Amino acid sequence: MSRRLFILLVILMSLSLMGIIFVQGYWIKTAVDDKEEQFSNTISQALHSVSDKLQRREIKDYFDEFAKLRDSVGEVKESNVREFFFIEKDKNSNETLIYSHGVLEEDYGSTSTFFDNNSTDSIPIKKYTSKRTTQILREEFGIDGKIYSPVERIEKIGGFSAMDKAIFEDSFMETAKRVPIHKRVSKQEIELLLQQAFTSRNIDLNFDYGIYSKGLATKVRSSNKIQLAESRYKTPLFIDSDGDSNYDLLVSFPEKKKFLISSIIEMAILSIVFTLIILIAYSSALYQLIKQKQISEIKTDFINNMTHEFKTPIATINLALDSLKNPKAFEDSDRVKRYLQMIRDENKRMHAQVENVLRISKLEKNQLDIVKDKVDVHELIEEAIAHVELMVENRGGHIKTHLDAPRSEILGNDFHLTNILVNILDNANKYSPNAPEIEVYTEVVKNSIVIKVQDNGAGMSKAVLKRIFEKFYRESTGNIHNIKGHGLGLAYVKSIVEDHQGEVYAESEKDKGSTFFVKLPLI
């Protein structure tokens, strides 16, 4: 995968994920807003219902009071009857429609001030009775001549007409405005009506209420400490015939947000969970993409380095063979031996490279058979130094030992432990730009022996130091072949040390050298 395609894929995946997260967040916000709007509409309906019940209850109270006064004043002093007739004849059916409406007015000769006992106004106590009759007569001819036989008759007798009631209510509302609000409605009635209205609409929340007049609180409120003037939930009370009102009923809900969130919490949690799953899947996919890209780059680097590692010995072997083809070469036995030794050495070098790769592969698959016996760490160090000392001296360097550990016997595999020490010493030699100066120390820490290999080489940055034990990893230095290797040495070291229940780590500073520590348990 090309770098440009990889970046484009990451951008597209990131944009998709951000889009999903944005949509989920927008859905949750919209759901809360919809719930809040629905809640507001429900509360508005409940408050209008309470206001309507209060007004109808007050009107009914005054009607009942008026009826009591009317029935208690005694006999009728004066009566007056008014009647209206309407007659229409249908010539086709010989039917005659007769409609009559009579009103009986009975004056009891008394007045009342029941609207307001302190008022000087008075209203005469009168009773109105309405009688409405509708009848249909059919014109027929018999022996006795023309007669009218009834076809249908409807008669209604009642008290107040709609107009009478409207006049009464208007008079009552104008007078009732002068009555203090706490005498017109009680706290208990308000609380009961509000509770019933909310419960019937499935709203089980604590609430505060108050009746306000022109922005000022009245005595009718749930608490003197609660300020409701800014509440968005309100409705006018006791509206007059002109549609005006001096009072507003205001309600607030301290736990409204909690109630709204709880109503969508299940869907919100599911949405968040699914978003997290998508986020985890995205992160995993992105990690795998990056990992695969790194592996691809490491593989390419490994192949290039391995090619270089094999190219040199193969070229040397070919050169030696070409020289041996010359018949004159056999005349000089020393030259033949030297060419043969060269072929043998280069062959061993290639074999060692292959063995390193196979060893790592077997170690990862737990197929490497590591037999452990009692070994002396100091002897292993001396053996490992013998492998690399000549190369160090050829560069004008030296290896000094400070084997001060009083105990040095461990349970381990001498072959693999020697190899890891050779790897560390070889790296100290290869990565020293000048004459290598290598110091090897041993000491006992608790029940473990610590081997410290210190050099004066190029050192490493912190970023490189974190990855040096990764398989195939090599620090990029421009020319990847300027230092021989294929990134398997330290990975092999780490695997062997961990198989011996030990640990390996390093300290380094750029241009000041590195120090490797190998800690192994003593027996």
DOPA-873629 format. One record per atom (N, C-alpha, C): x, y, z; residue in three letters. Coordinates in steps of 0.2 Angstrom, whole numbers, plus 5000, padded with zeros to 4 digits. Example, Ala and Ser with C-alpha at 12.3 -4.5 7.8 and 13.67 -1.06 7.14 Angstrom:
2
506649725039ALA506249785039ALA506649845039ALA506449895035SER506849955036SER506450005039SER
//
This chain:
523
500449945000MET500050005000MET500450065000MET500350114995SER500750174995SER500650215001SER501050265002ARG500950305008ARG500350355007ARG500350375000ARG499750424999ARG499050385000ARG499050324997LEU498450284998LEU498250275005LEU498750265009PHE498650245016PHE498450305020PHE498750365018ILE498450425022ILE497750445020ILE497550435013LEU496950445011LEU496450405014LEU496650335015LEU496150285019LEU496050305026LEU496550325029VAL496550355036VAL496050415037VAL496150455032ILE495750525032ILE494950505031ILE494850455026LEU494150435025LEU493850405031LEU494250355034MET493950325040MET493850375046MET494350415047SER494250465052SER493650515051SER493550535045LEU492950575043LEU492350535044LEU492350475042SER491750425043SER491550425051SER492050415055LEU491950405062LEU491750465065LEU492050525063MET491850585066MET491050605064MET490950585058GLY490250585055GLY489750545060GLY489950485061ILE489450445065ILE489450475072ILE489950495075ILE489950525082ILE489550585082ILE489550635077PHE489150695076PHE488450675075PHE488250625071VAL487550605070VAL487250585077VAL487650545081GLN487450515087GLN487350575092GLN487850615092GLY487750675097GLY487150715095GLY487050725088TYR486450765086TYR485850735088TYR485850665087TRP485150635088TRP485050635096TRP485550635100ILE485350635107ILE485150705109ILE485450755106LYS485250825107LYS484550835105LYS484350815099THR483750825096THR483150785100THR483350725103ALA482950685107ALA482750725113ALA483250755116VAL483150795122VAL482750855121VAL482850885115ASP482450945114ASP481750925112ASP481650875109ASP480950845107ASP480550835114ASP480950795118LYS480650775125LYS480450845129LYS480950895128GLU480750955132GLU480150995129GLU480150995122GLU479551025119GLU478850985121GLU478950915121GLN478350875123GLN478150895130GLN478650895134PHE478550905141PHE478250975142PHE478451025139SER478151095139SER477451095137SER477251065131ASN476651055129ASN476151025134ASN476350975137THR476050935142THR475850975148THR476351015150ILE476351055156ILE475851115155ILE475851135149SER475451195147SER474651175147SER474551105144GLN473851085144GLN473651075151GLN474051045156ALA473951035162ALA473751105166ALA474151155165LEU473951215168LEU473351245166LEU473251245159HIS472551265156HIS471951235159HIS472051165160SER471551125163SER471451145171SER471951165174VAL471851185181VAL471551255181VAL471751295177SER471451365177SER470751365175SER470551315170ASP469851315168ASP469451285174ASP469651235178LYS469351205183LYS469251255189LYS469751295190LEU469651345195LEU469151395193LEU469151415187GLN468651465185GLN467951445185GLN467851375183ARG467151345183ARG466951335190ARG467351315194ARG467151305201ARG466951375205ARG467351425203GLU467151495206GLU466451515204GLU466351505197ILE465651525194ILE465151485197ILE465251415198LYS464751375201LYS464551395208LYS465151415212ASP464951435218ASP464551495219ASP464651545214TYR464151605214TYR463451585212TYR463451545207PHE462751525205PHE462351485210PHE462751445214ASP462451415220ASP462251465225ASP462651515226GLU462451565231GLU461851605229GLU461851615222PHE461251655220PHE460651615220PHE460651545219ALA460051505220ALA459851505227ALA460251495232LYS460051495239LYS459751565241LYS460051615238LEU459651685240LEU459051685237LEU458951665231ARG458351675227ARG457751625230ARG457951565233ASP457451525236ASP457351545243ASP457751585246SER457651605253SER457251675254SER457051705248VAL456751775249VAL456051775250VAL455651715249GLY454951715250GLY454551715244GLY453951745244GLU453451745239GLU453551795233GLU453251775228VAL453351825222VAL452951885223VAL453251945222LYS452852005223LYS452552035217LYS452952015211GLU452652035205GLU452951985199GLU452451975194SER452651935189SER452551965182SER452851945177ASN452751975171ASN452851925165ASN452451915161VAL452451865156VAL452551895149VAL453051865145ARG453151895138ARG453151835134ARG452851835128GLU452751775124GLU452851795117GLU453251755113PHE453351765106PHE453051705102PHE452651725096PHE452451675092PHE452651675085PHE452751615082PHE452951615075PHE452551555072PHE452251575066ILE451751525063ILE451951525055ILE452051465053GLU452251455046GLU451751395043GLU451451405037LYS451051355034LYS451351325027LYS451351265027ASP451651225021ASP451051205017ASP450951235011LYS450351225007LYS450351155003LYS450951125002ASN451051064999ASN450751005004ASN450951015010SER450850955015SER450250975019SER449951035019ASN449451055023ASN449651055030ASN450251065032GLU450451065039GLU450651135041GLU450551155047THR450651215050THR451151215056THR451651245056LEU452151255061LEU452051315065LEU451951295072ILE451851345077ILE452451345082ILE452851405083TYR453351405088TYR453151465092TYR453251445099SER453051495104SER453651495109SER453851555112HIS454351565117HIS454151615122HIS453951585128GLY453751635133GLY454251635139GLY454251695142VAL454751705147VAL454351735153VAL454351705159LEU454051725165LEU454551755170LEU454451815171GLU454851855176GLU454551855182GLU454851835188GLU454551835194GLU455051875199GLU454751935201ASP455151985206ASP454951965213ASP455551955217TYR455451935224TYR455451995229TYR455552055226GLY455452115230GLY456052115234GLY456652095233SER457252095238SER457852105234SER458352125237THR459052135234THR459552095238THR460152085235SER460652055238SER461352085236SER461852085241THR462452105239THR462952045240THR462751985238PHE463151925239PHE463851925235PHE463951965230PHE464551965227PHE465051995232PHE464952045235ASP465452075240ASP465052115245ASP465052085251ASN464652105257ASN464852185259ASN465452205257ASN465652275258ASN465452325252ASN465152295247SER464952345241SER464252375243SER464252435240THR463552475240THR463152455235THR463452415230ASP462952395224ASP462552335226ASP461952335223SER461552275225SER461252245218SER461052185218ILE460652155213ILE460052135215ILE459452145211PRO458852125213PRO458752045212PRO458452015216ILE458351945216ILE457751925212ILE457851905206LYS457251885201LYS457351815199LYS456751785197LYS456851715194LYS456551715187LYS456951695182TYR456651685175TYR456551615173TYR455951605170THR455751535168THR455651545161THR455951505157SER455851505149SER455451445147SER454951455143LYS454551405140LYS454551405133LYS454751355129ARG454751355122ARG454351295119ARG453951305115THR453551255112THR453551255104THR453651195102THR453651185094THR453051135093THR452551145089GLN452051095087GLN451951105079GLN451751045077ILE451551045069ILE450851015069ILE450351055066LEU449651035065LEU449551025057LEU449150965056ARG448950955049ARG448250975048ARG448151005042GLU447451035041GLU447050975037GLU446450955040GLU446050895037GLU445350915036GLU444950885032PHE444250895032PHE443850835034PHE443450845038GLY442950785040GLY442250805040GLY441850765043ILE441150775043ILE440950845046ILE441350865051ASP441150925054ASP441450985051ASP441850975046GLY442151025042GLY442951025043GLY443251085043LYS443951085043LYS444251075051LYS444651025051ILE444951015058ILE445751015058ILE446051025063TYR446851025064TYR447050965068TYR447350915066SER447550865070SER448350875071SER448550865078PRO449250875079PRO449750815076PRO450250835073VAL450750785071VAL451350775075VAL451650835078GLU452150835083GLU452150895087GLU452350885094ARG452350935099ARG453050925103ARG453450985103ILE454050985107ILE453951045112ILE454051025119GLU454051085124GLU454651085128GLU454951135129LYS455551145133LYS455451205138LYS455551185145ILE455451235150ILE456151235154ILE456451295155GLY457051305158GLY457151365162GLY457751375165GLY457851435169GLY458251485165GLY458851495166PHE459251545163PHE459351525155PHE459351575151SER459551565144SER460251575144SER460551565138ALA461251575137ALA461451645138ALA461051695136MET461151765136MET461151785144MET460651755147ASP460551775154ASP461151755158ASP461451695156LYS462051665160LYS462651705158LYS462651725152ALA463251775150ALA463251835154ALA462651865154ILE462551935158ILE462751925165ILE462551865168PHE462651855175PHE463451845176PHE463751805172GLU464451785173GLU464851855172GLU464651895167ASP465051955166ASP465051995172ASP464452005175SER464352045181SER464752015187SER464751945188PHE465051915193PHE465851925192PHE466151915186MET466851925185MET467051995187MET466752045185GLU466952115186GLU466952125194GLU466452095197THR466452105204THR466952065208THR467152005205ALA467551965209ALA468351985208ALA468452035203LYS469152055203LYS469352095209LYS468852115213ARG469052155219ARG469152115225ARG469052045224VAL469151995230VAL469951975230VAL470251975235PRO470951955236PRO471051885233PRO471551865230ILE471651805227ILE471651745232ILE471951755238HIS471951705243HIS471251685246HIS470751735244LYS470051715246LYS469751675241LYS469951685235ARG469651655229ARG469951585228ARG470551565230VAL470851495229VAL471351485235VAL471351425237SER471751405243SER472351365240SER472851365244LYS473451325242LYS473351255241LYS472851225246GLN472751155246GLN472351135239GLN471951185237GLU471551165230GLU472051175225GLU472451225224ILE472951225219ILE473451165219ILE473651145225GLU474151085225GLU473751025222GLU473151015225LEU472750955223LEU472650955215LEU472451005213LEU472251015205LEU472851005201LEU473451035203LEU474051025200LEU474350955200LEU474250925206GLN474450855207GLN474050805202GLN473450815202GLN472950775198GLN473150785191GLN473250845189ALA473350865182ALA474050825179ALA474550835183PHE475150805181PHE475150725182PHE474850705187THR474850625187THR474450595182THR473950625180SER473550605174SER473850605167SER474450645167ARG474850645161ARG475550615162ARG475550575167ASN476150535168ASN476750575170ASN476650625173ILE477250675176ILE477250665183ILE477750625186ASP477850615193ASP478450655195ASP478350715196LEU478950765198LEU478750805203LEU479250825208ASN479150875213ASN479050945209ASN478650985212PHE478551055208PHE478451105213PHE478651165211ASP478451225215ASP478051265211ASP477551305215TYR477051345211TYR476951405215TYR476651455211GLY476451515214GLY476051555210GLY475551595213ILE475151645209ILE475451715209ILE475551745203TYR475851805203TYR475351855200TYR475451925202SER475051975200SER475452025197SER475452035191LYS475852085187LYS476652085189LYS476852015190GLY477552005191GLY477752005198GLY477252015203LEU477352015210LEU477051945213LEU477351915218ALA477151855221ALA476551875225ALA476051825226THR475551835230THR475651785236THR475151785241LYS475151735246LYS475051665244LYS474851655238VAL474651585236VAL475251565232VAL475751525236ARG476351495233ARG476551445238ARG476951395235SER477151335238SER477751355244SER478151405242SER478651425247SER478851495246SER479051535251ASN479151605251ASN479951615248ASN480251555248LYS480951555246LYS481051545239LYS480551525235ILE480651505228ILE480451565224ILE480851585219GLN480651645215GLN480451605208GLN479851625206LEU479651585200LEU479451635194LEU479651705195ALA479451755190ALA479751735183ALA480351705183GLU480651695176GLU480451625174GLU479951585177SER479751515175SER479451525168SER479551475164ARG479251475157ARG478551435157ARG478351405163TYR477751375163TYR477251415167TYR476751445163LYS476251485167LYS475651485163LYS475151505166THR474451515163THR474051565167THR473651605163PRO473251655167PRO472651625170PRO472451655176LEU471951635180LEU471351685180LEU470751655181PHE470151695181PHE470151755176PHE470051735170ILE470051775164ILE469351805163ILE469351875162ASP468651905162ASP468351905155ASP467851935154SER467451935147SER467851965142SER468352005143ASP468752035138ASP469451995137ASP469451945140GLY470051905139GLY470651925143GLY470551965148ASP471151995152ASP471151955159ASP471751955162SER471851925169SER472351965173SER472151965179ASN472652005184ASN473151955187ASN473051885186TYR473451835189TYR473751785184TYR474351765186ASP474651705182ASP474851655187ASP474651595185LEU474951535189LEU475551505186LEU476151505190LEU476751485188LEU476951425191LEU477351385187VAL477551315190VAL478251305188VAL478651275192SER479351255190SER479551185193SER479951155189PHE480151085191PHE480951085192PHE481151075199PRO481851075200PRO482151015197PRO481850955196GLU482150895193GLU481950885186GLU481850935183LYS481550925176LYS482150895171LYS482750925172LYS483250895167LYS483350825169LYS483350805175LYS483450735177LYS482950695174LYS482350715174PHE481750685171PHE481750675164PHE481950725160LEU482050725153LEU482550675151LEU483150675154ILE483650635152ILE483550565154ILE483150555160SER482950485161SER482450455156SER482150495153SER481650475148SER481950445141SER482550465140ILE482950445134ILE483550405136ILE483650395142ILE484350365145ILE484550305142ILE484050255141GLU484150185138GLU484350195131GLU484050235127MET484250235120MET484850275119MET485050325124ALA485650365124ALA486250315125ALA486150275131ILE486650225133ILE486850175127ILE486250155124LEU486350105118LEU486750135113LEU486550205111SER486950235106SER487650245108SER487750265114ILE488450275116ILE488850215116ILE488550155118VAL488850095118VAL489050075111VAL488550085106PHE488750065099PHE489250105096PHE489250175098THR489750215096THR490450195098THR490450175104LEU491150155107LEU491350095104LEU490850045102ILE491049985098ILE491350005092ILE491050055088ILE491250075082ILE491950105083ILE492050145088LEU492650185089LEU493250135091LEU493050085095ILE493550025096ILE493749995090ILE493249975086ALA493349935079ALA493749985075ALA493650045075TYR494050095070TYR494750095073TYR494850105079SER495550105082SER495950045081SER495549985081SER495849925080SER496049915073SER495649935068ALA495749935061ALA496349985059ALA496350045062LEU496850095061LEU497550065064LEU497550035070TYR498150005072TYR498449955068TYR497949905066GLN498149855061GLN498449885055GLN498149935052LEU498349965046LEU499149995047LEU499150025052ILE499850055054ILE500349995055ILE500149945059LYS500549895060LYS500749855054LYS500249845049GLN500449815043GLN500849855039GLN500749915039LYS501249965035LYS501949955038LYS502049965045GLN502649955048GLN502949885046GLN502549835046ILE502849765045ILE503049765038ILE502649795033SER502849795026SER503549835025SER503649895029GLU504249925028GLU504849885031GLU504649855037ILE505249815040ILE505449755036ILE504949725033LYS505049665029LYS505449695023LYS505249745020THR505649775014THR506449785016THR506449815022ASP507149835025ASP507549775026ASP507149725029PHE507449655031PHE507749625025PHE507349625020ILE507549585013ILE508149625010ILE508149695011ASN508649725008ASN509349715012ASN509249715018ASN509849695022ASN510049625022ASN509649575021MET509849505021MET510149495014MET509849535009THR510149525002THR510849555002THR510949605006HIS511649635006HIS512149585010HIS511849565016GLU512249515020GLU512449455016GLU512049425011PHE512249375007PHE512649395001PHE512549454999LYS512849474992LYS513549474993LYS513849494999THR514549505000THR514849435000THR514649385004PRO514949325004PRO514949284998PRO514349294995ILE514249254988ILE514749284983ILE514849354983ALA515349384978ALA516049354980ALA516149354986THR516849334989THR516949254986THR516449214987ILE516549144985ILE516649134978ILE516249174974ASN516249174967ASN516949194965ASN517249244968LEU517949274966LEU518449214968LEU518349184973ALA518849134975ALA518749074970ALA518149054968LEU518049004964LEU518349014957LEU518249084955ASP518549104948ASP519349094948ASP519649114954SER520349114955SER520549034955SER520148994958LEU520348924958LEU520348894951LEU519948924946LYS519848894940LYS520548904936LYS520848944938ASN521548954934ASN522048904936ASN522248864931PRO522648804932PRO523348824936PRO523548884935LYS524148904938LYS524048914946LYS523448924948ALA523248934955ALA523448874959ALA523448814956PHE523548754960PHE524348744961PHE524748784957GLU525448784958GLU525648814965GLU525248854967ASP525348884974ASP524848864979ASP525148814983SER524748774988SER524448824993SER524848874995ASP524648925000ASP524048964998ASP524048984991ARG523549024989ARG522948984988ARG522948914987VAL522348874986VAL522048864993VAL522448854998LYS522248855005LYS521848915007LYS522148975005ARG521849035007ARG521149045004ARG521149024998TYR520449034994TYR519948984997TYR520148924999LEU519748875002LEU519448895009LEU519948925012GLN519748955019GLN519249005018GLN519349055013MET518949105012MET518249085010MET518149025006ILE517549005004ILE517248975011ILE517548935015ARG517348905021ARG517048965026ARG517449015027ASP517249065031ASP516649105029ASP516549115022GLU515949155020GLU515349105020GLU515449045019ASN514948995020ASN514648995027ASN515148995032LYS514948995039LYS514549055040LYS514749115037ARG514449175039ARG513749175036ARG513649145030MET512949145028MET512549095032MET512849035034HIS512448985038HIS512249025045HIS512749065048ALA512549095054ALA511949145053ALA511949175047GLN511349225046GLN510749185046GLN510749125042VAL510149085041VAL509949055048VAL510449035052GLU510249005059GLU509949065063GLU510149125063ASN509849175067ASN509149185065ASN508949185059VAL508249195057VAL507849135059VAL508049075058LEU507749015060LEU507649005068LEU508149035071ARG508149025078ARG507549075081ARG507549135078ILE506949175080ILE506249145079ILE506249115073SER505549085071SER505349035075SER505848985077LYS505748935082LYS505548955089LYS505849015091LEU505749035097LEU505049065098LEU504849105093GLU504149125093GLU503649075093GLU503749015090LYS503248965089LYS503448915095LYS503848925100ASN504048885106ASN504248815103ASN504648815098GLN504948755095GLN505648755096GLN505948805099LEU506648805101LEU506748765107LEU507148715107ASP507248665113ASP507848695117ASP507748725122ILE508248755126ILE508348715133ILE508848675133VAL509048635139VAL509448675143VAL509248685150LYS509648725155LYS510048685160LYS510648705161ASP511048665166ASP511348725170ASP511748705175LYS512148745179LYS512748775175LYS512748845174VAL513248875171VAL513548935175VAL514148955173ASP514449015177ASP514449075172ASP514149125174VAL514049185170VAL514749215168VAL515149215173HIS515849245171HIS516249205166HIS516149135165GLU516449095160GLU516149115153GLU515449125153LEU515049145147LEU515349205145LEU515449255149ILE515649325147ILE516349315144ILE516749275147GLU517449275144GLU517449235137GLU516949185136GLU516949155130GLU516649205125GLU516149245126ALA515849295122ALA516349345120ALA516749365124ILE517249415123ILE517749385118ILE517949325119ALA518449295114ALA518149295107ALA517549295106HIS517249295099HIS517349365096HIS517349415100VAL517249485097VAL517949525098VAL518349495102GLU518949535105GLU519349555099GLU519449505094LEU519949525089LEU519649575084LEU519049575083MET518749635079MET518749695082MET518749705089VAL518749765092VAL519449785092VAL519949745093GLU520649765093GLU520849785086GLU520549755081ASN520749775074ASN520549845073ASN520049875076ARG519849945076ARG520149985081ARG520649965084GLY521050005089GLY520650015096GLY520149965097GLY519849975103GLY520049925108GLY519649915114HIS519749865119HIS519149845123HIS519149795126ILE518649765130ILE518849755137ILE518649795142LYS518849785149LYS518349755153LYS518549705158THR518049675162THR518149695169THR517549695173HIS517549705180HIS517049655183HIS517249595183LEU516749545185LEU516749535193LEU516449585196ASP516449585204ASP515949545207ASP515449515204ALA514949475207ALA515249425211ALA515049415218PRO515349365222PRO515049295220PRO514449295217ARG514049235215ARG513949245208ARG514049185204SER513949195196SER513649135193SER513349085197GLU513049025194GLU512349035193GLU512049015187ILE511349015186ILE511148955182ILE510548945181LEU510248885178LEU510048915171LEU510448895166GLY510348915159GLY510648875154GLY510548895147ASN510848865142ASN511448905139ASN512048875140ASP512648905139ASP512748935131ASP512448895126PHE512548915119PHE512148975118PHE511448975120HIS511049035119HIS511249095123HIS511449085129LEU511749145133LEU512349175130LEU512849125128THR513449155125THR513249195119THR512749175115ASN512549205109ASN512249275110ASN511849285116ILE511549345117ILE512149395119ILE512649375123LEU513149415125LEU513549435119LEU513649385114VAL514049405108VAL513649455104VAL513049455104ASN512549505100ASN512649575103ASN512649575110ILE512749645113ILE513449675112ILE513949625113LEU514649655112LEU514749675105LEU514449635100ASP514549645093ASP514249715091ASP513649725094ASN513249795093ASN513649855096ASN513949845102ALA514449895105ALA514949905100ALA515249855097ASN515849865092ASN515549905086ASN515049875083LYS514749905076LYS514549975077LYS514249995082TYR513950065083TYR514350115086TYR515050095087SER515550145089SER515850175083SER515750235082PRO516050265076PRO516850275076PRO517050275082ASN517750285083ASN518050215086ASN518650215089ALA518950155092ALA518450135098ALA518150075098PRO517650055103PRO518050045110PRO517750075115GLU517950065122GLU517350035126GLU517449965127ILE516849925130ILE517049905137ILE516549915142GLU516649895148GLU516149845150GLU516349795153VAL515849735155VAL515949735163VAL515349735166TYR515249735174TYR514849685176TYR514949655182THR514449605185THR514349625192THR513749615195GLU513549625202GLU512949585204GLU512949575210VAL512349545213VAL511849585216VAL511249585213VAL510649625216VAL510149585219VAL510049585225LYS509549535228LYS509749465226LYS509349425223ASN509549355221ASN509649345214ASN509849405211SER510049405203SER510749425202SER510949405196ILE511649435194ILE511449485188ILE511749545188VAL511649595183VAL512249605179VAL512249595172ILE512749605168ILE512649665164ILE513149715165LYS513149775162LYS513649785157LYS513449805150VAL513949815145VAL513849885143VAL514449925144GLN514449995142GLN514950005137GLN514650055132ASP515150075127ASP515150145126ASP515550175121ASN515650245120ASN515350255113ASN514850225110GLY514650225104GLY514250285102GLY513850275097ALA513450335094ALA512850345098ALA512650295103GLY512050305107GLY511350305103GLY510850315107MET510150315103MET509750365106MET509250385102SER508750435105SER508250395109SER507850435113LYS507350395117LYS506850365112LYS506650385107ALA506150355102ALA506450285100ALA507050285098VAL507350225096VAL507450175102VAL507650205107LEU507750155113LEU507150115115LEU506550145114LYS505950115115LYS505750055111LYS506150055105ARG505950005100ARG506549955098ARG507049955102ILE507649925099ILE507549845100ILE507049825105PHE507049755106PHE506449725101PHE506149765097GLU505649745092GLU506049705086GLU505649655084LYS505949615079LYS505949655072LYS506549645069PHE506649675062PHE506749755063PHE506749785069TYR506849855069TYR507549875069TYR507649925065ARG508349955065ARG508250025064ARG508750065067GLU508650135067GLU508850165060GLU508450205057SER508550235050SER509150285051SER509650265047THR510250315047THR510450335040THR509950345035GLY510050365028GLY510250305024GLY510850275025ASN511050215021ASN510950155025ASN510450115024ILE510250065028ILE510750005028ILE511250005024HIS511749955024HIS512449975026HIS512450035029ASN513150065032ASN513350025038ASN512849995041ILE513049945047ILE512749885046ILE513049825046LYS512749765044LYS512349735049LYS511749705047GLY511349675052GLY510649675049GLY510149645052HIS509449635050HIS508949645055HIS509149675061GLY508649685066GLY508349625070GLY508749575070LEU508449515074LEU508849505080LEU509449535081GLY509949515086GLY509649535093GLY509349595094LEU509149615101LEU508449585102LEU508049565097ALA507449535098ALA507549465100ALA508149435098TYR508349365100TYR508549365107TYR508949425109VAL509249435116VAL508649435121VAL508149475119LYS507549485123LYS507149415124LYS507049375119SER506749315119SER507049265124SER507749255123ILE508149215127ILE508149235134ILE508249295136VAL508249315143VAL507649305146VAL507049325143GLU506449305146GLU506249235147GLU506549195142ASP506449125143ASP506849095149ASP507349135151HIS507749115157HIS507449155164HIS506849185163GLN506549215168GLN506949275171GLN507249305166GLY507649365167GLY507349425164GLY507749485164GLU507449545160GLU508049575157GLU507949615151VAL508449655148VAL508249725147VAL508649775148TYR508449845146TYR509049885145TYR508949945142ALA509549985140ALA509450055142ALA510050085143GLU510050165144GLU510450185139GLU510350245136SER510750275131SER510550345130SER511050385127GLU511050455126GLU511350465119GLU511050505115LYS511350515108LYS512050545109LYS512450515105ASP513150535104ASP513650525111ASP513350485115LYS513650475122LYS513750405124LYS513450355119GLY513550285121GLY512950255124GLY512950195125SER512450155127SER512650105133SER512150085137THR512350035142THR511749985142THR511949915141PHE511449865141PHE511449825148PHE510849815150PHE510849775157PHE510449705156PHE510749655158VAL510449585158VAL510449565165VAL509849545167LYS509749525174LYS509449455174LYS509849405177LEU509649335177LEU509649315184LEU509149265186PRO509149245193PRO509649195195PRO509949195200LEU510449155203LEU510149085206LEU510549035206ILE510348975209ILE510648965216ILE
//
